[in-house]
Amino acid sequence: MHEVNDVDEVYPAIRDLSESLKSSGGTKLAAVLDHRMDKVAWTTRDELLEELRTVLRNAVDAHELPLTEELWSQCRRIIAALDKHLGPPR
């Protein structure tokens, strides 16, 4: 897993997370993250980052996926980096 100390590390961390999710029963979340990263045209970087934060926060809050603690921790680290960069959620 990539370290996530600032917003520049979010993209590789999400790519790693997506790959790990695919092999851990989180294929739906992985597909959503891949779609947001690769298929949607975003107006600004922050617009994409806000959407990624929303997707991850919803997944963590719902705690609906059978993920390992390591994957949940990675989701929370990514959210924390996004919160630091974007400020409080809208």
Legacy VTK file of the C-alpha trace (Angstrom):
# vtk DataFile Version 3.0
C-alpha trace
ASCII
DATASET POLYDATA
POINTS 90 float
0.000 0.000 0.000
1.193 3.495 -0.817
1.726 5.952 1.990
-0.740 8.812 1.917
0.765 11.854 3.560
-0.528 14.466 1.141
-2.851 14.884 -1.796
-0.176 14.056 -4.400
-0.052 10.522 -3.033
-3.807 9.972 -3.373
-3.788 8.820 -7.012
-1.289 5.952 -6.599
-2.906 5.025 -3.289
-6.329 4.758 -4.934
-4.899 2.671 -7.767
-3.357 0.283 -5.222
-6.556 0.236 -3.185
-8.602 -0.584 -6.266
-6.352 -3.521 -7.142
-6.508 -4.820 -3.569
-10.286 -4.419 -3.490
-10.660 -6.524 -6.631
-9.002 -9.470 -4.916
-10.746 -8.966 -1.557
-14.435 -8.931 -2.405
-14.711 -5.197 -2.994
-15.159 -5.328 -6.748
-18.108 -2.914 -6.744
-16.141 -0.202 -4.929
-13.108 -0.908 -7.124
-15.242 -0.474 -10.245
-16.638 2.828 -8.963
-13.144 4.144 -8.141
-11.765 3.021 -11.519
-14.706 4.640 -13.296
-14.236 7.961 -11.475
-10.474 7.942 -12.084
-10.434 6.821 -15.729
-13.804 7.277 -17.411
-15.226 10.573 -16.171
-13.984 13.920 -17.466
-13.534 16.294 -14.526
-13.446 20.074 -14.766
-10.856 20.412 -12.001
-8.589 18.174 -9.977
-10.416 19.156 -6.806
-13.730 18.106 -8.353
-12.309 14.599 -8.868
-10.788 14.564 -5.394
-14.109 15.610 -3.849
-15.892 12.807 -5.695
-13.290 10.232 -4.622
-13.641 11.386 -1.024
-17.427 11.042 -1.213
-17.202 7.531 -2.678
-14.711 6.386 -0.048
-16.491 8.077 2.841
-19.805 6.477 1.831
-18.159 3.047 1.636
-16.481 3.465 5.030
-19.615 4.861 6.682
-21.766 2.035 5.298
-19.119 -0.532 6.270
-20.840 -2.778 3.770
-17.802 -4.475 2.289
-16.073 -7.552 3.674
-12.658 -5.894 3.739
-9.589 -6.447 5.821
-8.652 -3.920 8.476
-5.672 -2.975 6.288
-7.983 -1.968 3.431
-10.293 -0.039 5.762
-7.237 1.724 7.201
-6.046 2.636 3.716
-9.478 4.067 2.886
-9.349 6.166 6.060
-5.787 7.391 5.285
-6.860 8.478 1.805
-9.916 10.256 3.216
-7.732 12.028 5.794
-5.358 13.260 3.071
-8.329 14.473 1.027
-9.877 16.188 4.060
-6.569 17.954 4.731
-6.395 19.191 1.130
-10.074 19.952 0.500
-11.215 21.022 3.944
-14.440 19.800 5.556
-16.908 17.922 3.336
-19.677 20.031 1.844
LINES 1 91
90 0 1 2 3 4 5 6 7 8 9 10 11 12 13 14 15 16 17 18 19 20 21 22 23 24 25 26 27 28 29 30 31 32 33 34 35 36 37 38 39 40 41 42 43 44 45 46 47 48 49 50 51 52 53 54 55 56 57 58 59 60 61 62 63 64 65 66 67 68 69 70 71 72 73 74 75 76 77 78 79 80 81 82 83 84 85 86 87 88 89
